[in-house]
Amino acid sequence: MIRILKIWALMFLLLTVTCHDEKVPIQQGEKTDQIIVKFDAKTQRSEIDSIADELGLTFVKKIPELDLFVYRIPNSSNIHTIIDSCRSLPEVGYAEPDYRVRTFDSE
């Protein structure tokens, strides 16, 4: 849990530092058709792939620095249902929607 908080704090700090200039406000994030999943460190890649297949998820990429997986959800699925399914699994540390955040120049 502490590691998750550290990751979120780091991401917040990076976003704050990179977008601190008043000329670059942050637009409200919009949900995408993707989710970010953090698996328990002991979970084997074969188990991860099996879980993704069972949920109908399509692998997009891995963020190795944070040990996160990004998946695309099926078009017919509800993102909240998929996230709840992921969170209910003991192999999953957390699962969140992947938000698209944009910056823009207000001038």
N, C-alpha and C positions, 0 to 999 in steps of 0.2 A: 504494500500500500504506500509506503514511504517513497519507493522508487517511482511509482506512478505520479505521486505529487511532485517529485523532483522533475520528472519529464514535463508535466503540465506547466510548472513554474518556469522551466527553461524555454518552452515554446512561447509562453506569455512574454517573458523578458525579451526574447528575440523579436517578436512582433512589435513590442513596445519600442524597443531601441530602433528598429529599422523604419518604423512609421511615426517616430516622435515629432518630426518636423510638422509644424502647424499647417503647412501648405499641402500636406498629404494626409487627409482624413481617411479613416478606414470605413469602407462601406459595410453595412450589415452583411454577415456571411449568409450564403444561400446553400441549402442542402443540395448535394449531388446524388447520383444514383450509386454512390460508392460508400463503403464503410471502412473504418480503420479498426483493426483487431490486434490486440496484444495477447499472445498466448503465454502460458506458464513456461518458464525457462526449461523445464524438464520434458516438455511436449516434443515428441519427435516430428520431423517434417512429414513423414508418412501419415501420422495421426492428423496433423494440420490439414493436409491435402484431403484426407477422408472426411473430415468435418466440413470443409468447404464444399466438397462434392455433395454431401448429404443435404446441405442447405441450398444448393444450386448456385453457389457463389463462383464468380469467375475471377481468377487471380489477375491483378493489375500490376502490382509491384511490391517489393519489400523495401522497407527503409531500414537498412542494416544498423545505422547509427543508433536508432531507437528500438530496434528489434520489433518493428511493427509491420503488419501486412495490410495492404489495401486491396479490397475486393469490390467488384461490381455486382450489384444485386440483380436478380432477374426482373425484367420489365413488369411482370405480373405480380410481383411481390411488394408487400408493404415494408418499408425500411424499418419501421418501429418493431414489427413482428420479427424480422430477421435479427435485429439487434437484441431483442428480448431472448430469442432462441440462443444466440451466442452467449449472452450473459449468464444463461442458466447452466452452461457447460462448465464443469470443474477445470477444464484445460484452458479456459479463457480468463485472462486477467481483467480485461475490459474490452468493450466494443462501443464505438461511437460513430455517428454520421460523419462523413467527410465533408467539411464545409469549404466552399469556395469563397475566399476573401480577396477583395480587390481594393487597390488604392487608386486614387485619382487626384489630379491636380485641381484645386478649387479655383484657380485663376482662369 
